[in-house]
């Protein structure tokens, strides 16, 4: 049975930090919908999170409000890592825009970059990735934040 929530109780809607461990989702978009429902989410820690259907560009967030408060993502032993980088970078693209980001402009480079990152992580045997938002509002993923 896939974990699935249909809305959150009011007490949980203001969660700022969440840690999920050992869950299997049908697809990345199912996981994304669950996380996006937590509008005040600042930090996400995911350990041993898997999904069956490979992630594609249609699964990534397209609106600036999706993760506007997010300051850090830590993912370890997950099916793929590039979607988490896109989540972190998405808010930079949409900082001043109210409309959806035009994915047709970024789709090819996003997928190519994602595949490259995924290949590098696998080549080095990386089992985790951290992306942090710095005080200047930009996200960084430096080598010391990639855990082996």
C-alpha positions in Angstrom: 0.0 0.0 0.0 1.4 3.4 -1.0 1.4 6.1 1.7 -1.1 8.7 0.8 -2.6 11.6 2.7 -5.7 13.6 1.8 -5.1 16.9 3.5 -3.5 17.5 6.8 -5.1 18.3 10.2 -4.8 22.0 11.0 -2.2 21.3 13.7 0.2 19.7 11.1 -0.2 22.4 8.4 2.4 24.7 10.1 5.1 22.1 10.3 8.5 23.6 9.5 10.6 20.5 9.5 9.8 17.0 8.4 11.8 13.7 8.3 10.6 10.7 6.4 12.4 7.4 6.5 11.7 4.1 4.7 8.7 5.0 2.5 8.0 3.8 -1.0 5.8 6.0 -3.2 4.3 5.2 -6.5 6.0 8.2 -8.1 8.0 11.3 -7.2 4.9 13.4 -8.0 3.0 11.6 -5.2 5.8 12.5 -2.7 5.9 16.0 -4.0 2.2 16.6 -3.5 2.4 15.4 0.1 5.3 17.8 0.8 3.8 20.7 -1.1 0.7 20.5 1.1 2.9 21.7 4.0 3.1 25.4 3.0 5.5 26.4 5.8 8.0 23.7 5.3 11.6 24.9 5.8 13.6 21.7 6.0 13.1 18.3 4.5 15.1 15.2 5.5 14.5 12.1 3.5 16.1 8.7 4.2 15.5 5.6 2.1 12.7 7.1 0.1 11.9 5.3 -3.1 9.4 5.5 -5.9 8.6 3.1 -8.7 8.0 5.4 -11.7 11.1 7.3 -12.9 10.8 11.0 -12.4 10.4 13.3 -15.4 10.1 17.0 -15.9 6.3 16.9 -15.4 6.8 15.8 -11.8 8.8 18.9 -10.7 7.2 22.0 -9.1 6.2 24.8 -11.5 4.9 27.5 -9.2 6.9 29.8 -6.9 4.6 29.1 -3.9 5.3 25.4 -3.9 8.3 25.6 -1.6 8.7 29.3 -0.9 9.9 28.8 2.7 12.3 25.9 2.0 15.9 26.5 3.2 17.3 22.9 3.2 16.9 19.5 1.7 18.8 16.4 2.8 18.2 13.2 0.9 19.9 9.9 1.6 19.5 6.5 -0.2 16.7 7.7 -2.4 15.7 6.5 -5.9 17.0 9.7 -7.6 18.5 12.9 -6.3 18.2 15.4 -9.2 14.5 16.2 -8.5 15.5 17.5 -5.0 18.0 19.9 -6.6 15.2 21.2 -8.9 13.0 21.8 -5.9 15.7 23.8 -4.3 16.5 25.8 -7.4 12.8 26.4 -8.4 12.2 29.2 -5.9 15.2 31.1 -7.4 13.5 31.1 -10.9 10.2 32.2 -9.6 11.2 34.8 -7.0 9.5 37.7 -8.9 7.0 35.8 -11.0 3.4 35.0 -10.2 2.8 32.8 -13.1 4.2 29.3 -13.8 7.8 29.1 -14.8 7.9 28.3 -18.6 9.4 24.8 -18.4 9.9 24.6 -22.1 12.9 27.0 -21.7 14.5 24.9 -19.0 13.3 21.4 -19.5 16.2 20.2 -21.7 18.9 21.7 -19.5 17.1 20.6 -16.3 16.9 17.0 -17.5 20.5 17.0 -18.8 21.8 18.6 -15.6 19.8 16.1 -13.5 21.1 13.1 -15.4 24.7 14.5 -15.1 24.3 15.0 -11.3 22.7 11.6 -10.9 25.6 10.0 -12.9 28.2 11.8 -10.8 26.6 10.8 -7.5 26.4 7.2 -8.6 30.0 7.2 -10.0 31.3 8.4 -6.6 29.1 6.1 -4.7 27.2 8.9 -3.1 24.3 7.9 -1.0 23.1 11.3 0.1 22.8 14.9 -1.0 22.3 18.1 0.9 21.2 21.4 -0.6 21.2 24.5 1.6 19.9 28.0 1.1 22.4 30.7 2.1 21.8 34.1 3.4 22.0 35.7 0.0 18.9 33.6 -1.1 20.8 31.3 -3.4 21.0 27.6 -2.9 24.4 25.8 -2.8 25.4 22.2 -3.0 29.1 22.2 -2.3 31.2 19.0 -2.3 31.3 19.0 1.5 27.5 18.8 1.6 27.4 15.7 -0.6 27.7 12.9 1.9 29.4 9.6 0.8 
